Amino acid sequence: MPCPTKLPDALVALMPQMASLARHLTGNRDQAQDLCQEVLLKLWTRLQEDHDIEDLRAYAMTALRNQYRQWLRDQVPGAELNEVDEPTAPDVFATLAVHELEVAITKLPDPQAQLMQLVASGETSPLSLAKITGLPLGTVMSRLARARAKLRIKVGLGTNAPTADLL
């Protein structure tokens, strides 16, 4: 008998896209992971309650953005800071790395740069990219693979580095 708590494959497939969007929104891996877990739990609960969700991807991404906005609203402005909460300097190295990646993307051939700019803006589904650009899915996939390989070299990552290290 299957485990009743196993996530549906559709949710599992959305997790990388959700994580990417959450990192983009929060700018913090730990906070992004917490945000994703909260939204996945809510989605799982809704699916268990037999709510009909027509477009799970769109619903999940909207829920993620809404959850993030709610988190921002819940922040208390002007709350007294204690020693642990004191502001810290921005991560200069991360900022420089993002800038280096943006520059490297602009130096790619135009068709690859166009796709990578869409990916950097949060659109990570090759199928969606194919619809946006009007290109065949296979063309999108091969251009993305070539672009990522070139970017790994340009930003000094190893050839086997995960693509999550790029964006």
C-alpha positions in Angstrom: 0.0 0.0 0.0 1.5 3.4 -0.9 2.4 5.8 1.8 -0.4 8.4 2.2 2.1 11.2 3.1 4.2 10.8 -0.1 4.2 14.0 -2.1 2.5 13.8 -5.5 5.0 13.8 -8.5 3.5 17.1 -9.7 4.6 18.8 -6.5 8.0 17.2 -6.5 8.5 18.4 -10.1 7.7 22.0 -9.0 10.1 22.1 -6.1 13.2 23.3 -8.1 11.2 26.1 -9.8 9.7 27.1 -6.5 13.1 27.1 -4.8 14.5 29.3 -7.6 11.6 31.8 -7.3 11.9 31.8 -3.5 15.6 32.5 -3.6 14.9 35.3 -6.0 12.3 36.8 -3.8 14.1 36.4 -0.4 17.7 36.7 -1.4 18.4 34.1 1.3 18.7 30.4 0.9 17.4 29.5 4.3 14.5 31.8 4.2 13.7 30.6 0.7 13.7 27.0 1.9 11.3 27.9 4.7 9.1 29.7 2.3 9.0 26.8 -0.1 8.2 24.3 2.7 5.3 26.5 4.0 3.8 26.7 0.5 4.3 23.0 -0.2 2.6 22.1 3.0 -0.4 24.3 2.1 -0.5 22.9 -1.4 -0.3 19.4 -0.1 -3.1 20.1 2.4 -5.3 21.6 -0.3 -4.7 18.6 -2.6 -5.5 16.2 0.3 -8.8 18.0 0.8 -9.6 17.3 -2.9 -9.5 21.0 -4.0 -9.5 21.2 -7.8 -6.4 23.1 -8.9 -6.4 23.4 -12.7 -2.9 24.8 -13.2 -0.7 23.5 -10.3 2.4 25.4 -11.4 0.7 28.8 -11.7 -1.2 28.2 -8.4 2.1 27.2 -6.6 4.0 30.2 -7.9 1.2 32.6 -7.0 0.9 31.0 -3.5 4.7 31.4 -3.1 4.6 35.1 -4.0 1.5 35.6 -1.7 3.2 33.8 1.2 6.3 36.0 0.7 4.2 39.1 0.7 2.4 38.0 3.8 5.8 37.4 5.5 6.8 41.0 4.5 3.6 42.3 6.0 4.1 40.4 9.2 7.5 42.1 9.7 7.1 44.7 12.5 8.5 48.0 11.3 10.7 49.8 13.9 10.9 46.8 16.2 13.8 47.1 18.6 16.8 45.2 17.5 18.8 43.0 19.8 22.4 42.0 19.3 21.5 39.0 17.2 19.2 41.0 14.9 21.6 43.9 14.2 21.9 44.6 10.5 25.0 43.2 8.8 26.9 44.4 5.8 25.6 43.0 2.5 27.4 40.0 1.1 29.7 41.8 -1.3 31.0 38.6 -2.8 27.5 37.4 -3.7 26.7 40.8 -5.2 29.9 40.7 -7.3 29.1 37.1 -8.4 25.7 38.1 -9.6 27.1 41.0 -11.5 29.8 38.8 -13.0 27.1 36.3 -14.1 25.0 39.1 -15.6 28.0 40.4 -17.6 28.8 36.8 -18.7 25.2 36.3 -20.0 25.4 39.5 -22.1 28.5 38.0 -23.8 26.8 34.9 -24.9 25.5 34.5 -28.4 22.2 36.4 -28.7 19.9 33.3 -28.9 21.5 31.8 -25.7 21.6 35.2 -23.9 17.9 35.7 -24.5 17.0 32.4 -23.0 19.4 32.8 -20.0 17.9 36.3 -19.3 14.5 34.8 -19.2 15.8 32.1 -16.8 17.5 34.8 -14.6 14.2 36.6 -14.5 12.5 33.5 -13.0 11.2 31.6 -16.0 12.8 28.2 -15.6 10.5 25.8 -17.4 11.9 24.9 -20.8 8.3 24.4 -22.1 7.4 27.9 -21.0 10.5 29.3 -22.6 9.6 27.5 -25.8 6.2 29.0 -25.8 7.5 32.5 -25.0 10.2 32.4 -27.7 8.3 30.4 -30.3 11.2 27.9 -30.5 10.9 24.1 -30.5 11.4 22.6 -27.1 14.5 20.7 -28.3 16.1 23.9 -29.5 15.5 25.6 -26.2 16.9 22.7 -24.3 20.1 22.5 -26.4 20.6 26.3 -26.3 20.2 26.3 -22.5 22.7 23.5 -22.1 25.3 25.2 -24.3 24.7 28.5 -22.5 25.1 27.0 -19.1 28.3 25.2 -20.1 29.8 28.5 -21.4 28.7 30.3 -18.2 30.3 27.7 -16.0 33.6 28.4 -17.7 33.2 32.2 -17.7 32.4 32.4 -14.0 35.0 29.8 -13.0 32.8 26.9 -12.0 33.8 23.3 -12.7 32.2 21.6 -15.7 30.2 19.3 -13.3 29.0 22.2 -11.1 25.2 22.2 -10.6 23.3 24.8 -12.6 21.9 26.1 -9.3 25.3 27.5 -8.6 24.9 29.7 -11.7 21.6 31.3 -10.7 
